[in-house]
């Protein structure tokens, strides 16, 4: 699987301009101040992060369970081979 590199540290001028325009549009439509819109966005971002942490935890739990099942199958296969070798002796 190929995934393009992400640039987590850089915000372009175009990104910033777009963000400001979006916040101004929301303020205009809702009648809120820019500060209130930014605070609302901050709250939404916190909720998004919380959801990502929970989802990631769920995915991690499922992956660990899957690995555990694989290890169990490998263990049984190794034991079966060992038992087979002992019965042949």
N, C-alpha and C positions, 0 to 999 in steps of 0.2 A: 504494500500500500504506500502510495506517495502522497505526502501532504506538504504543501508549500510552507516555507518558513514564515512565521509570524513575527512582526516587529512590535513588541510589547512596550517599547520605550519611546517611540517616536509618534508625535501627533503633527500632522502636516498643517500648513496654513489653511488649506482647503477644508480639512476636517474641522478645524476650529471655527472657520467662517460658517460652515454648514451647521455646526452645533449652536452657535449664537443665533443664527437665523431661525433654527427650530425652536429655541427657547423663546425668542421674541414672538414667534407665531403662536405658541401655546399661551403665552401671556396675553396676547391680543384677543384670542378666542375665549379664554376663560375669565379675563378681567383680573387676573392675579398679577402681582408684581414679578419682576424677573427673579428677585430673591426668593419669593414663594415658589415659583416654578422650579428653581434650582433645588430648593429644599425637598419639594415633591419628587424630583428626579433622584435625589440622593436616597430618599426612602425607598423608591422603586428599585434602585440599584442594590440596596441592602437586602431587599426581599429576593432579588434575582440571585445574589451571591448565596444566600441561605438555601435557596432551592437547589443551586448547583452543588453545594456541599452535601445536602441530603441525597441528591441523585447520585453523586459520585460515591457516597458511602454505600448506597444500595447496590450500585454496579460492582464496587469492590467486594462486597459481601457475596454477591453471586459468583464473581470470578474465583474467590477463595473457595467457595463451596464446590465449584467445578474442578478446581485443582485438587481439592481433597478427594473427590470421586475418582479422578484419574490416578492419584497416588494409591488409592485403595485397590483399584483394578490392577495396577502394576504390581502391588504387593501380592495380590491373589495369584497373578500369573507367575511371579517368581516362586511363590510357595508351591504352586502346582508343578513347576519344572523341578524344584527340589524334591518334592514327593515322588515324582515320576522317576528321577534318577536314583532315589533310594530304593524304590521297588524293583528297579532293574538290576540292582547290585546283588 
